[in-house]
């Protein structure tokens, strides 16, 4: 497929979701470049193509940041040109500014991802802009470029559950940003728990308030497992009415902006664990779990070590196992 095959396509929109959920796979962009450092462009293409066959409906594929800022993203154009696109999958590319967006829209990318923060301090430190500059300068230029090239817009709203430098953020601040971004043309806004400050109670309360706004823009969540609450927060968000969840195969991730580097196992929610949880709860994901686990095996081969997701090691909750030989031979309690 040529690089311009998608330029004149009408942007895909999500179908009405009757109780099921959409899982957005972020590992090709967020985790793979760091965890599987040194992987070739060809390896990344094989990985994304394999993910595309699992039933996932949206995949974050690449970053169009300048290579001096993100060396792992040097091959974004070649990567996107090489994947075999599926018509029912939306492929997403991260852009830092208008220049990055112009690079992205001449590829097969369907959707543009932009970063923004609720916290003024966090926005300035991590993105290099004041919030006003982001909203009045960077974002309008990106939105204009994307829309003129028939691309939808996904926006990460970082520090939506608190800033590690300034503390709590108010729900009113988030509401005002959501209203602005929806009016500007965002098709999907992702509420990001940047450094793992959320808890199920705060998540459920905030999501209900935000969903009551009844915006035309879809809302999604992206939780980090910094303090071990990420999957619990996903369940709370679901119970409040959220139906779109970011996750990363095996939990792969770089250290999130603003978080101290720690050996805690993983930051992102492992996709396979979240899919299994929802399916066990009777909530449809549309994802073939066995095919997804094959992708985990491929990712572990690329990484050269086991990834911290649980399901590949322990299997589904519905599985039964044979009694271990040592338990057959040695009684625990002597009658």
N, C-alpha and C positions, 0 to 999 in steps of 0.2 A: 504494500500500500504506500502511495506517495505521501510526502510530508504535508501536502495541501489538501488531501482528500476530505478533511473535515471542516475546512474554512467556512463553507457556505451552509453547513448543516444548521438546522434549527436546534437550539439547546435542548437537551433532554430535561424533562421534569419528572419528579417522582410520582408514581402512581399512588392513589389513595391506599393507605395501609390499614387493613382491617385487623388490627390487633397484633400483627407481626412487627418485626423490627428490621431496620437496615443497619448492617455493620459496615463501617468504612475502614478499609485496610490501609494503614499508614506506614507499614514497615519498609516498603521500597524507598520511601523518601526519608523517614525519620530514624529507623533503626539499622537497616542494612548497611548504609555507608560507613557507620562506625563499628558495628558489631562484626560485620564481615569485611573488614577493611582489606583492600587489595583485590576485591572481586572485580573481574573484568566486565566490560560492558555487555559482552555476550552472555556471561553468567547472570547478570541482572535481568536481561531480556528473557532468558529461560525462566527465571523466577517469577517475573510478572506474568508471563504467558500461563504459567502453571496456576498462579492465583486466579487468573481470569476464568479458568475452567472449573472453579469450585462453587460457583453460584454467587460470589461476591458481586455487588452492583456498583461499588465505587472504590477506586484504588488511587491513593496518592503515590505518584510514580517518581517524581523528580523535582529538583530545585533549580531554578534559573537564576540563582544568585551568582555574583561574579566569582570566578575560581579563586581569586585572592582571599575572599571571605569564606568561601566554602569549597575547598579543593576537591572534595568528594563529588561535587556536582558538575565537574568539568565536562562530562559527557551527556548532558541532558538532551541535546538535540539528537545525537546518535542513538541514545537509549529509546527515545520516543519514536524515532523513525523505524527502529528495529522491531518493536513489539507488534504482535498480531492482534489487532483490536477486535473486540467482540461488540456487536451493536447494542447489547443490553448492559454494557458496563461503561460507567463514566470514569475517564482517566483525568487525574487532577495534577496540576503543576504549581508549585510554590513560586511566587515572584516577590522580590523585595521592593520593586519600584516600577516606574513606567518602562525603563530600558529592559528590565527582566520580562515584563509583560509583552513587549514587542518581540522579544526572542521566542516567547512561549506561543504566541498566536500564529506563528508561521510553521508550527509543528502540528501533530495530530491531537494535541491536548484538547480535551472537551471543556474543562473547567479550570478557572484561575483561583488559586488560594493566596490570600493576603493576611498578614499578621497585624494585629492592633491590640492595644492593652487598655483596660479600664483605668489602671493606675498610671498617672502622669509620670511618676518616677520610673516605673518599670518600662514604660514606653520609651523614655528618653535614653535609659541605660542600654536597653537591648536592641532598640530599633534605630536609635540615633536621631529621633524626631520628637518634638513635643506633640502632645495629643492634638493640639490645634493644627500643627503643621501636617500631621498625618491625615486629619479629616478634611483640611482645606486645600492641601497641595498634592501629597502623594496619592491618596485614595481616589480623588476625582480623576486624576490622570490615568490611573490603572483601570478604573471602571469604564472610562470613555474608550480606551483602547480595546478592552475586552468586549464591550457591547458592540462596538463597530465591527468586530470580527466574530460576532455571534457566539461568544463564550459566556457561560454563566459564572457567577462569582460566589466563592466560599470564603468566609472571613472567620479567622480565629480571633475570639475576644479573650485574650489572655488575662490572668489575674481576676477572673470573674468571681472567684470564691475567696479572694484575699491576696494581698501583696506581701511578700516576705520582707520588704523594706519599710512599708508604711502601714501595714496591718489590714484591717477590715475595709472592704469597699461597700458602699451602700447600694441597696437594691434600686434606689432612685437613679443613681449614676448609671447603672446597667440599663434601666428602662430607657433613659434618655438616649443612650448610645444605640440601643436596639431600634428605637424609633427613627433616628437619623440614618442608620445603615440600611434599614428596610426602605426608607424613602429614597435613598440614593441608588437602590437597585440590587442590593445583596439578595441572592437567591437562597443562601443558607448561612446561618451564623452559628458558630461552634463556641459554646461556653467552656473555656479551658480552665481546669484547676491546675495552674502552672506549677506550684510546688507542693501539692498535696495538702491543702489547708481545709478542704471540704469535709463534711460528715453527712451521713444520710439524713439527719434532721434538717440541716440547713439546705441541703440539696432539694429535698421534697418541697419545703416551704417556698424557696425561690422559684423552682420550676413551675409550680402552680400559679404563682403571681405572674410570671412572664408569659405563660401559655394563655392566661386570661386576657392578655393584650390582643389576642387573635390577629397576629400579624400575617401578612401574605408570605413573609419570609419563613422558611423552615428553621427550626431550632434543633441543634445537636449538642452532645456533650463529649468532653475529652478529659478523662480523669487520669491523674498520675498516682502511682501507688507508693508515694514517698513514705507514708505512714500506715500502709497496709489497708487502706479503706476503699480502694478504687472500685472493686467489684460490688461491694456493698452500696457504694454511691450510684453505680449503674442501676441496681435494682430499685433504689429510691427514686431515681430519675424516671425509670419506667413506670413506677406506680403513680408518679405525678402526671404522666402523659407524654413524656419524651419517647420518640421512636427511632432516633438516629444516634448511633454510638460509634465513636472512634476506638479502634483497637489495633494492636500490633502483634503479628505472629510471634509466638514464643515470648512475648513481652519485650521484644527488641526495642531499644531506644537509646538515643544519645542522652546525656544528662540534660534535663530541661533547663531552660533559661532561669536563672535565679536560684537554682537548687545547688547545694553544696555537693561536691563529688563524693559519693559514698558507695561502698560495695554492699548494696541492699538486695541484689538479685536482679531486679528489673524496675523500671519506672512505668511503662505503659501496661495497660490491661492486655494479657495474652488473648489473642483472638480466639484460639481454640477453646480456652477455658470459658470465655464469655458466651460463645456459641453453644457450647455444651450446657451451660447453666440455663440459658434461655430455653433451649429445646427440652430440657428436663422439666422446666416449669410449664411446658405446653405452649410456649411462645415461639412461633415460627420465624426462622431466620432466612430460609431459602438456600442455605449453604450445606453442601455435602461434607460432612465432618470427616469422613475417611480421606477424601481428596485434600481437605485442609491439613490433615495430619501428614499426608505425603509432602506437602509444602514445608511443614515444620522439619521433617527429615532432611529435605533439600537444604533448608536454611542452616541446619546444624552441620551439615557436610561442608557448606560454604564457610561457616564460622570456624569449624575445626574443634568445636566443643559443644556440650549440651546446653540448650537454652532453658531458661527457668520456668517456662510454662509447665503446668501439672499434667495435662491430659495424656500426652504422649507416654508418660511414665506409668501412670496408674490406670488408664482406661476409663471407660464410661461408668457412671454410677450404676447403670442397669446390668453391667457385666457381673457374672459370678466367676469365682476362681476355685481351683482345686485346693484342698487342704494341704498345706506344706508338709513334706515328709517329716520334718523335725517335730511337728505337732502330733503326727500320727504315732511317732515312736516314744514321745515323752509326754506323759500326762502332766498338766499343770497342777491339778488338785488331786491328791491321793485320797480316794474314798476308802 
